[in-house]
Amino acid sequence: MCRRCLILLCLLLFGGCMQSKNIDEYAYVLNVGVERGSTMPYLVTMLVSVPNGSEETKVENRVISAEARSFSEAYETLNAVYPSRLSFSRTSLLAIGEDLAKNGEQTAFLDFAFGKADLWQNLRIVVSKDPIREVFEGWISDGDPSLRKIKTAAGELMRASGTAADTGYGTYREAVSDKRFDAMLAYAGATEYGLTEDLVGNEAYPETGGSLLTESILKTSIAGSAVFRGDHMVGILDGRHTMEVLMATGAFKRGEMRFVLPDGQPVTAAFYRVRAPKRRGRGTQASAELFLEADLLAPETLSMESDALKSFLEKQLEAELSTVFRALQRVGSDAMGFGSVQAKRFRSAEEWEAYDWDADYRAMTVAFRVNVMISQRPHDPGTE
């Protein structure tokens, strides 16, 4: 009897270990993507990393995909046919096909995926212009088989340049559910893709098609942002206009812009956020005051005095911010987040939900005021 109890105890204590897998038996899903399928509702694509040894360089990256009616079905299909068990413990990026995003078909799918795979809420989320398989394959590099350096650099450049929105899934989900602001997601594509005309128009800025990761490094690039109204993608903003939206929301950290002075002389300014903007709003009236510092590239060659240049930059940014706001307003997107300013007036979520914010937003006018401090320090694009 005692011997049987001892055997049973050992099974209870160590049975789980008998079923455990060696670390090399797992394939780690680095990226997950979903787009419309050709025969089933969804095409789910994964970029997986398979360790071939203890060294970080000994990994093999593969792109696998399956069409399915749900994330669960795609996962079970891929897990059944793939020799290694799929693990989401290292997943850091989620891509949505532009075809799904424009119709708002991704939200229910993503909610189920996050519940099923236990993905991180701060997972970076992007919209893919091109087939997601091509985009994921473009991230694979022999020089960085783990993709850690490349993906870290992408995140740092998104934050440092301001030319693409760096948005996590949690923020996107909050925008969809609370309706106090609308989301912007980074816009990705394969090599030689170009941003179509953005919401503002045909202005030709150097930042319009500027990729954060150039063709010499990767075959996939990130530039500009997809703009949403709720869970529907309603347009694209190029790099410069993305920067201006981030300035208005307070999410901007730094970024470079090029201007042309009245005498035709070009000037490049690296802007830094000095402090959070002051934003106010009530009904159809709102205001936003921005505080920026500007480093000028080769200021000694400029024909304009410092005070005049300061005034020029402030007026130029104020005009551009107003133009971008009106473009967002036309498609009903509150990507600048004035709804979150209005919501502070209400004492409860029920009061906010009863308020017809959409009607006031469509009629809203915003007064932008920009304060620029011309920096005396030498311009160094490598520091923040």
Phi, psi and omega per residue, in radians:
M1 nan -0.821 3.130
C2 -1.099 -0.643 -3.141
R3 -1.145 -0.709 3.108
R4 -1.114 -0.717 3.111
C5 -1.093 -0.667 -3.142
L6 -1.149 -0.727 3.117
I7 -1.113 -0.772 3.124
L8 -1.076 -0.720 3.116
L9 -1.092 -0.722 3.126
C10 -1.117 -0.696 3.116
L11 -1.118 -0.712 3.133
L12 -1.166 -0.691 -3.087
L13 -1.331 -0.661 -2.969
F14 -2.031 0.029 -3.115
G15 -1.068 -0.674 3.125
G16 -1.074 -0.664 -3.131
C17 -1.159 -0.532 -3.141
M18 -1.166 -0.444 -3.134
Q19 -1.644 -0.101 -3.049
S20 -1.216 2.746 -3.130
K21 -1.920 2.615 2.993
N22 -1.185 2.599 -3.086
I23 -0.997 -0.561 -3.114
D24 -1.267 -0.166 3.134
E25 -1.491 -0.008 -3.132
Y26 -1.798 2.550 2.941
A27 -1.925 2.198 -3.025
Y28 -1.653 2.124 -3.139
V29 -1.370 1.991 -3.138
L30 -1.554 -0.727 3.128
N31 -2.251 2.557 3.027
V32 -2.208 2.410 3.110
G33 -2.386 2.597 3.080
V34 -2.386 2.340 3.089
E35 -2.556 3.100 -3.099
R36 -1.270 2.371 3.101
G37 -1.522 2.946 -3.134
S38 -1.602 -0.536 3.141
T39 -2.032 -0.358 3.091
M40 -2.238 2.902 -3.039
P41 -1.006 -0.622 -3.022
Y42 -2.240 2.548 2.933
L43 -1.998 1.971 -3.119
V44 -1.766 2.208 -3.104
T45 -2.128 2.433 3.137
M46 -2.292 2.401 2.967
L47 -1.721 1.968 -3.051
V48 -1.984 2.601 3.121
S49 -2.050 2.179 -3.098
V50 -1.959 1.989 3.110
P51 -1.164 2.387 3.076
N52 -1.963 0.211 -3.125
G53 2.966 -3.023 -3.090
S54 -1.374 -0.405 -3.109
E55 -1.386 2.501 -3.093
E56 -1.095 -0.514 -3.091
T57 -1.318 -0.283 -3.098
K58 -1.597 1.223 3.092
V59 -2.333 2.717 3.082
E60 -2.146 2.197 -3.138
N61 -1.763 2.339 -3.138
R62 -2.386 2.646 3.055
V63 -1.918 2.140 -3.131
I64 -2.176 2.707 -3.105
S65 -2.693 2.786 3.091
A66 -2.700 2.476 3.020
E67 -1.520 2.485 -3.058
A68 -2.803 3.002 3.093
R69 -1.639 -0.180 -3.135
S70 -2.776 2.906 3.092
F71 -1.108 -0.719 -3.121
S72 -1.025 -0.769 -3.140
E73 -1.139 -0.724 3.114
A74 -1.119 -0.748 -3.134
Y75 -1.101 -0.811 -3.130
E76 -1.107 -0.667 3.121
T77 -1.118 -0.879 -3.113
L78 -1.175 -0.654 -3.139
N79 -1.171 -0.538 -3.119
A80 -1.308 -0.639 -3.060
V81 -1.638 -0.291 -3.107
Y82 -1.529 2.398 -3.060
P83 -1.156 -0.464 3.126
S84 -1.840 2.625 3.105
R85 -1.318 2.343 -3.072
L86 -1.404 2.295 3.112
S87 -2.142 2.401 3.136
F88 -1.785 0.294 -3.081
S89 -1.207 -0.304 -3.121
R90 -2.028 0.211 -3.120
T91 -1.224 2.277 -3.103
S92 -2.299 -0.078 -3.109
L93 -2.490 2.431 3.114
L94 -2.195 2.207 -3.139
A95 -1.967 2.404 3.094
I96 -2.003 2.298 3.062
G97 -1.163 2.441 -3.110
E98 -1.053 -0.543 3.140
D99 -1.114 -0.699 3.084
L100 -1.236 -0.749 -3.048
A101 -1.066 -0.650 -3.120
K102 -1.189 -0.415 3.140
N103 -1.825 0.041 3.116
G104 1.139 0.488 -3.055
E105 -1.530 -0.058 -3.000
Q106 -1.556 -0.395 -2.948
T107 -1.118 -0.868 3.141
A108 -1.090 -0.693 3.109
F109 -1.079 -0.802 -3.094
L110 -1.173 -0.695 3.107
D111 -1.009 -0.747 3.130
F112 -1.185 -0.709 -3.127
A113 -1.084 -0.738 -3.121
F114 -1.171 -0.611 3.091
G115 -1.251 -0.656 -3.090
K116 -1.306 -0.811 -3.024
A117 -1.651 -0.075 -3.137
D118 0.976 0.832 -3.128
L119 -1.328 2.722 3.141
W120 -1.232 2.458 -3.138
Q121 -1.209 -0.435 3.137
N122 -1.607 0.262 3.077
L123 -0.957 2.226 -3.141
R124 -1.169 2.377 -3.076
I125 -2.147 2.347 -3.114
V126 -2.308 2.803 3.003
V127 -1.840 2.315 -3.110
S128 -1.803 2.166 3.093
K129 -1.291 -0.643 -3.056
D130 -1.818 2.977 3.079
P131 -0.894 2.316 -3.019
I132 -1.108 -0.559 3.076
R133 -1.010 -0.775 3.130
E134 -1.110 -0.710 -3.139
V135 -1.128 -0.788 -3.140
F136 -1.165 -0.726 3.113
E137 -1.089 -0.535 3.125
G138 -1.229 -0.267 3.110
W139 -1.512 -0.239 -3.092
I140 -1.331 2.261 -3.103
S141 -2.388 2.325 3.092
D142 -1.134 -0.507 -3.118
G143 -1.335 -0.264 -3.125
D144 -2.520 1.250 -3.033
P145 -1.079 -0.474 3.131
S146 -1.385 -0.231 -3.095
L147 1.128 0.089 -3.075
R148 -1.159 -0.804 -3.101
K149 -1.158 -0.742 -3.100
I150 -1.123 -0.792 -3.092
K151 -1.246 -0.580 3.046
T152 -1.149 -0.757 3.118
A153 -1.102 -0.671 3.123
A154 -1.080 -0.795 3.131
G155 -1.107 -0.745 3.141
E156 -1.125 -0.720 -3.135
L157 -1.206 -0.621 3.090
M158 -1.085 -0.687 3.141
R159 -1.338 -0.639 -3.033
A160 -1.430 -0.543 -3.082
S161 -1.620 -0.478 -3.136
G162 1.275 0.121 -3.063
T163 -1.538 0.015 3.055
A164 -2.612 2.530 -3.135
A165 -1.268 2.331 3.088
D166 -1.845 1.556 -2.969
T167 -2.054 2.314 3.063
G168 -1.582 2.856 -3.109
Y169 -1.066 -0.657 -3.130
G170 -1.047 -0.725 3.110
T171 -1.163 -0.747 3.097
Y172 -1.042 -0.773 -3.104
R173 -1.157 -0.638 3.098
E174 -1.104 -0.729 3.126
A175 -1.078 -0.711 -3.100
V176 -1.219 -0.710 -3.019
S177 -1.493 -0.724 -3.050
D178 -1.495 -0.460 3.086
K179 1.060 0.517 3.049
R180 -1.638 -0.219 3.069
F181 -2.819 2.932 3.087
D182 -2.003 2.669 -3.026
A183 -1.552 2.693 2.878
M184 -2.154 2.369 3.114
L185 -2.116 2.557 3.098
A186 -1.013 2.568 -3.055
Y187 -1.944 2.052 -3.039
A188 -2.005 2.716 3.094
G189 -2.858 2.933 3.108
A190 -1.378 2.978 -3.099
T191 -0.954 2.475 3.076
E192 1.273 0.235 3.001
Y193 -1.400 2.660 3.118
G194 -2.212 2.546 3.067
L195 -1.166 2.239 3.024
T196 -1.244 2.969 -3.104
E197 -0.910 2.199 -3.074
D198 -1.440 3.138 -3.012
L199 -1.097 -0.455 -3.057
V200 -1.387 -0.706 -3.125
G201 2.544 -2.551 -2.984
N202 -1.812 0.288 -3.136
E203 -0.993 2.360 -3.094
A204 -1.774 1.680 3.090
Y205 -1.849 2.660 3.091
P206 -1.076 -0.436 -3.078
E207 -1.459 -0.087 -2.996
T208 -1.022 -0.866 -3.104
G209 -1.979 0.275 -3.061
G210 -1.212 2.053 3.136
S211 -1.431 2.541 3.100
L212 -1.337 -0.532 3.052
L213 -2.115 2.060 -2.947
T214 -1.404 2.926 -3.090
E215 -1.076 -0.496 -3.120
S216 -1.214 -0.338 3.141
I217 -1.736 -0.829 -3.057
L218 -2.416 2.930 3.051
K219 -1.701 0.010 3.114
T220 -2.092 2.440 -3.117
S221 -2.299 2.785 3.101
I222 -2.212 2.142 3.131
A223 -2.721 2.332 3.141
G224 1.346 -3.077 -3.047
S225 -2.446 2.536 2.996
A226 -1.516 2.288 -3.082
V227 -1.777 2.398 -3.088
F228 -2.059 2.664 2.861
R229 -2.112 1.862 -2.968
G230 1.126 -2.215 3.116
D231 -1.793 0.273 3.104
H232 -1.859 2.222 3.027
M233 -1.279 2.224 -3.061
V234 -2.053 0.012 3.121
G235 2.888 -3.027 -3.093
I236 -2.288 2.507 2.962
L237 -2.032 2.399 3.101
D238 -1.306 -3.116 -3.042
G239 -1.050 -0.762 -3.106
R240 -1.164 -0.782 -3.130
H241 -1.207 -0.545 3.014
T242 -1.059 -0.796 3.111
M243 -0.973 -0.740 -3.078
E244 -1.211 -0.621 3.048
V245 -1.135 -0.752 3.130
L246 -1.122 -0.614 3.055
M247 -1.051 -0.753 -3.080
A248 -1.225 -0.548 -3.112
T249 -1.493 -0.360 -3.065
G250 1.687 -0.013 3.138
A251 -1.450 -0.180 -3.120
F252 -1.227 2.424 3.052
K253 -1.992 -0.937 3.094
R254 -2.822 2.804 3.109
G255 3.069 2.709 -3.110
E256 -1.792 2.479 3.065
M257 -2.356 2.609 3.124
R258 -1.967 2.366 3.132
F259 -2.212 2.828 3.033
V260 -2.059 2.101 -3.112
L261 -1.236 2.860 -3.115
P262 -0.953 -0.506 3.139
D263 -1.529 0.128 3.108
G264 1.595 -0.029 -3.116
Q265 -1.402 2.280 3.127
P266 -1.395 2.605 3.075
V267 -2.493 2.381 3.098
T268 -1.922 2.261 3.141
A269 -2.146 2.313 3.008
A270 -1.690 1.995 -3.091
F271 -1.664 2.508 3.046
Y272 -2.237 2.483 3.053
R273 -1.336 2.167 3.114
V274 -1.409 -0.823 3.064
R275 -2.738 3.006 -3.074
A276 -1.088 2.523 3.121
P277 -1.193 2.676 3.014
K278 -1.626 2.079 -3.076
R279 -2.159 2.311 3.122
R280 -2.338 2.699 3.111
G281 -2.929 2.474 3.042
R282 -2.691 2.112 -3.128
G283 1.121 -2.164 -3.097
T284 -1.725 0.182 -3.133
Q285 -2.053 2.344 3.112
A286 -2.572 2.823 3.102
S287 -2.547 2.695 3.090
A288 -2.519 2.150 3.108
E289 -1.952 2.164 -3.056
L290 -1.895 2.586 -3.119
F291 -2.230 1.928 -3.036
L292 -2.235 2.663 2.971
E293 -1.975 2.495 -3.092
A294 -2.215 2.178 2.947
D295 -1.674 2.277 -3.115
L296 -1.780 2.375 3.094
L297 -1.394 2.108 -3.118
A298 0.929 1.038 -3.091
P299 -1.144 -0.409 -3.106
E300 -1.181 -0.284 -3.123
T301 -1.611 -0.068 -3.045
L302 -1.408 2.531 -3.094
S303 -1.512 -0.193 -3.044
M304 -1.784 2.426 3.086
E305 -1.180 2.776 -3.029
S306 -1.010 -0.809 -3.116
D307 -1.127 -0.722 3.129
A308 -1.173 -0.671 3.125
L309 -1.159 -0.705 3.084
K310 -1.006 -0.837 -3.140
S311 -1.110 -0.697 3.141
F312 -1.088 -0.825 -3.120
L313 -1.112 -0.721 -3.139
E314 -1.090 -0.816 -3.119
K315 -1.177 -0.666 3.136
Q316 -1.110 -0.802 -3.140
L317 -1.162 -0.700 3.110
E318 -1.041 -0.738 3.140
A319 -1.167 -0.737 -3.121
E320 -1.195 -0.689 3.097
L321 -1.063 -0.732 3.103
S322 -1.102 -0.695 3.139
T323 -1.149 -0.758 3.131
V324 -1.142 -0.726 3.112
F325 -1.028 -0.795 -3.128
R326 -1.119 -0.615 3.101
A327 -1.140 -0.731 3.085
L328 -1.145 -0.718 -3.119
Q329 -1.079 -0.652 -3.115
R330 -1.073 -0.585 -3.132
V331 -1.731 0.123 3.061
G332 1.329 0.310 -3.119
S333 -1.705 2.164 3.078
D334 -1.694 0.943 -3.136
A335 -1.153 -0.375 3.073
M336 -1.410 -0.117 2.979
G337 1.278 0.565 3.110
F338 -1.260 -0.352 3.058
G339 -1.101 -0.638 3.122
S340 -1.176 -0.471 3.059
V341 -1.257 -0.801 3.132
Q342 -1.096 -0.669 -3.051
A343 -1.084 -0.404 -3.127
K344 -1.152 -0.325 -3.137
R345 -1.318 -0.295 -3.016
F346 -1.728 2.515 -3.056
R347 -1.492 -0.255 -3.110
S348 -2.600 2.821 3.093
A349 -1.123 -0.570 3.137
E350 -1.134 -0.700 3.104
E351 -1.126 -0.710 3.128
W352 -1.133 -0.744 -3.128
E353 -1.149 -0.530 3.136
A354 -1.361 -0.317 -3.110
Y355 -1.361 2.345 -3.130
D356 -1.483 1.315 -3.104
W357 -1.135 -0.643 -3.117
D358 -1.013 -0.728 -3.121
A359 -1.149 -0.771 3.129
D360 -1.177 -0.636 -3.132
Y361 -1.147 -0.694 -3.140
R362 -1.099 -0.483 -3.119
A363 -1.771 0.066 -2.993
M364 -1.271 2.510 2.937
T365 -2.074 2.466 -3.104
V366 -2.151 2.272 3.058
A367 -1.716 1.996 3.114
F368 -1.684 2.358 3.037
R369 -2.263 2.204 -3.094
V370 -2.019 2.269 3.055
N371 -1.949 2.029 -3.123
V372 -1.958 2.240 3.028
M373 -1.846 2.063 3.124
I374 -1.295 2.100 -3.098
S375 -1.386 2.562 3.089
Q376 -1.721 -0.091 -3.112
R377 -1.364 2.682 3.112
P378 -1.115 2.463 -3.136
H379 -1.266 2.195 3.103
D380 -2.358 1.787 -3.079
P381 -1.163 -0.147 -3.094
G382 -1.612 -0.040 -3.131
T383 -2.151 2.767 3.079
E384 -1.820 nan nan
